[in-house]
Amino acid sequence: MVWGIDSSPKGTEALYRERDGKLLIELELHNIMQIFNSFDPAPFREKELDPEAEEYIYNTVGEFPLKKPLGIVIYAPSSEFDGETERTLKEAIKNHFSYKKVLTDIELRRLLQRGRRNMAIAIFFLFLCLLIIRLISTLEQGLINTMFSEGLTIIGWVALWEPAYVFLYGWWPIVQKRNIYRKILSMDINVTPDSQCRIKLTDSSFSPNRSELHFEGPKFTE
């Protein structure tokens, strides 16, 4: 019998090891290049992370409250592990998520700029609609005039919906994404030889393209 897994943050914590009061996000590498995007021609320290490696780290951090202490542990092959490898991996991860945060800042700024511009346009359009309705009201009342006035009223207020949505709801997901990137940038990153990896990683599945990196979650059976 397969039991359900508690998907709440508190239940999710049981899937991760803890060290020094921090839950660990663990990545086991069979070679150093696995964590990088092989199509990125940038120098080693400036290379982008593999998209699925980035997604795993991002989604795992997003499962917990931002105040929850987390850390990243990378198990590098013993044959490739040295001080330079440790510095390079740490710097590459920090550079990658710092760049992602910058892109998110730009996205938020552009969204708010568009919202302000569209709000000004919508208010001006609504003003014109109400002005035309006032002029129509001075004419002889009739079915056509009434339909035209009602239509302008609806169109004028509908025009406000898109900018209103931006300021009420649209910016929250971007801010949340930026906060997660900030959280990742503030986390400690430790790189150790793979000989210290005693258990498999704790996510249910993770198999990046062009790599053998894998995450095996716990199985609950009876």
Secondary structure as UniProt FT lines:
FT   HELIX           9..12
FT   HELIX           13..15
FT   STRAND          18..19
FT   TURN            20..21
FT   STRAND          22..28
FT   HELIX           32..35
FT   TURN            38..39
FT   HELIX           44..46
FT   HELIX           51..62
FT   TURN            66..67
FT   STRAND          70..76
FT   HELIX           78..80
FT   HELIX           83..137
FT   HELIX           143..158
FT   TURN            159..160
FT   HELIX           161..165
FT   HELIX           166..170
FT   HELIX           172..186
FT   STRAND          188..193
FT   HELIX           194..196
FT   TURN            209..210
//
